[in-house]
Amino acid sequence: MDLAPLLDASPAIRLHAFSAIAALALGTVQLVAPKGTLPHRTFGWLWSGLMATVAVSSFWINEMRWFGPFGPIHLLSLYVLWALPMALLRAHRSDIPRHAAGMTGLFYGGLVLAGLFTFWPGRIMHEVLFGG
């Protein structure tokens, strides 16, 4: 593993990647830790901030252009920016099953599944993990 390709990338890519890595780690803790506690709510807000950072920072990453400066991943970012506040609102309204489903979906779809595509040959995270 060599972090040089990531450390040499643009500031937007570094912010995006390190926020996603932090969100993946914290999200994993959130999935297994007790729910409804003060730490769960505190870390949940932190995780939500990281997810928003991942989504917003993606708009400055334009390597896969399909629609002007945007690619298909930006549709996922728009979805995250809509689904995240919806899931938070459901927690606020004590609709815990839908809150849990929304947050779990964001974790697996917005981080795990989307993250797997970052290891595609030719992408920076592929270089980090497998070399150039």
GISUL-V456152 format. One line per field, one symbol per residue. ss: DSSP state (~ for helix, > for strand, _ for the rest). psi: psi as a letter, one per 20 degrees, with the letter a starting at -180 (. if undefined). burial: + if it has 24 or more other C-alpha atoms within 12 Angstrom, else -. A space follows every 10 residues. Layout:
ss=???
psi=???
burial=???
This chain:
ss=___~~~~___ ~~~~~~~~~~ ~~~~~~~~~~ ~~_____~~~ ~~~~~~~~~~ ~~~~~~~~~~ ______>__> __~~~~~~~~ ~~~~~~~~~~ ~~___~~~~~ ~~~~~~~~~~ ~~~~~~~___ ___~~~~~~~ __
psi=poighghirq hgggggghgg gghgghhggh hirqqjrghg gghggggggg ghgggghhij olhnphncjq ahhhhhgggg ighghghghh ghjkmgghgg gghgghghgh ggghhhiijp piqghghggi r.
burial=-----+---- -+++++++++ ++++-++--+ +--------- --+++-++++ ++++++++++ +--------- --++-+++++ +-++-+++-- +-------++ -+++-++-++ +--++--+-- ---++--+-- --
